[in-house]
């Protein structure tokens, strides 16, 4: 018995040393259950004062997920919009992508096209988990977090001395994915590098130039591309250096480089004489460097992060003559846009006394934009538009009363172009009993106008879109309550009630026929509820969650119709077959009809995007003691590619490439096989 005890203590000691590399001081929980978003220190998700949804690495692999949009689609509070050129953007709980912060290890991802980050550009290689918090978090993460936060947590540790990963995924829609990584532990140092490649090329060029006629309900019609799925290529590489100078401290430096090329083949014009097509070539490059220092001692925790990010987008349009298969060198245009950010954040957490903790932080960021369509009207002599934000914040947490946690936060944002703004938030978590927990919160949201919304000038034969230097920041109010019920380890249920109101919402409006400008359009409101249920029996687990939301807007004296109801649901079942060691996953996603509001010539217009259903199936198995992980699946079983759009034409920027009459959903039925080998 003594020998067993000594062996156990030895293993625990070694395990504790390894945990220093895993950024946690918790020994009795699964790492997938630890969250860091808005918690500052690793915290079990059940103990977090914010309601946090987690998508684990195990789930990502089991579903054959390769990009962020595929990972998020199972959350019923999240809707993904697809555009052949702009990519995949998000709407969370009825709030647009411009108010949802996308973070990579707490650092904002930059490069928003018309307000949204292209989620299909974010690869899932080396991702440990994804943490999702709904509701305003501007008091912690500043602008773009008034509607919620998605924090992508990357792998930053390994237990082995050497680790090599090789993976590939082949898909029937014409997509190929390859990735590799290698890591080496040198005592207190960890060095790792990785690379990835994605290529999508489903249709021949001649097919991509085809146009089809779409009949509308009012007997009108539109001409749209028959196959609006442009070929694309993505290449990425990165590296990480980690140093643990002392117990409880770490320094992590990371660099990532990603590039994407998308080709948009135009329809054939002037067929009778010297036919031609207008082709577009879209090139995006991201370079991200960050360094993070963490120190944990006694009752004090320090976290300092600095990051430098560059986003380049080049758009080339060329006239291609069909008969000679050549481009006209005299009829070519090129547009270049570059954004750069310098981001810094320091957080100091100190336990003042038993049950009272103070967290003080400071954010400092500089954003610059330049390009052919970025016009600095405030300083015409400058070719660069920029702004600076300095934001100190302070939070007090109190847990001196049994089963009760309370926090109060205030952030003061000083923006170089706007008056200072105080953003408060209050959160409360109360464990009513061992099986009942409730969370209540009030938070104010804040979003300053983006550089494009202020300084864009996009005027050509097909577009007339300009920025507006008179824009005011958006201010929102968010109230929510969540009740969790966990009678046993195998049963859990929850319901979330929420209300969000955004004043001075920034949107693109049509102020004259076919002329658009960014403007503040008064108020936008959403409210609703989200029930969820999880039940496990033997080796089968069922999960079901829904989101019932009500969206509306008011613009000056004009008002949209009564609240439009939006219903989303996700149902999944995971089956573990012990004898064959195969894990089966079946997922059903229902996306209900969606109202969209726009302003045209002072009139509120509404269109409705028809709902649809998606079903995915996958089976996953490990071989050779976990060294090989294989997945076979089918995504979008029903083969849904688009749904209809009815009502008044939408004038939002996101409609520039997805015209009235059709809403793009996906590429159709997709069979895939994936293999990941680690040694």
Secondary structure, 3 states (H helix, E strand, C coil): CHHHHHHHHHHHHHHHHHHHHHCCCCCCCCHHHEECCCCCCCEECCCCCCCCEEEEHHHHHHCCCCEHHHHHCCCCCEEEEEECCCEEEEEECCECHHHEEEEECCEECCCCECCECCHHHCECCCEEEEEEEECCCHHHHCCCCCCEEEEEEECCCCCCCEEEEEEEEEECCCEEEEEEEEEEEECCEEEEEEEEEEEECCCCHHHHCCEEEEECCCCCEEEEECCCCCCEEEEEEEEEEEECCCCCEEEEEEEEEEEEEEEECCCEECCCCCCEEEEEEEEEEEEEEEEEEEEEECCEEEEEEEEEEEEEEEEEEEEEECCCCEEEEEEEEEEEEEEEEEEEEEEEEEEEECCEEEEEEEEEEEEEEEECCECCCCCCCCCEEEEEEEEEEEEEEECCCCCEEEEEEEEEEEECCEEEEEEEEEEEEEECCCCEEEEEEEEEEEECCCHHHHHEEEECCCCEEECCCCCCCEEEEEEEEEEEEEEECCEEEEEEEEEEEEECCEEEEEEECCEEEEEECCEEEEEEEEEEEEEEECCEEEEEEEEEEEEEEEECCEECCCCEEEEEEEEEEEEEECCCCEEEEEEEEEECCEEEEEEECCEEEEEEECCEEEEEEEEEEEECCCCEEEEEEEECCCCCCEECEEECCCCCHHHCCCCCCCEECCCCCEEEEEEEEEC
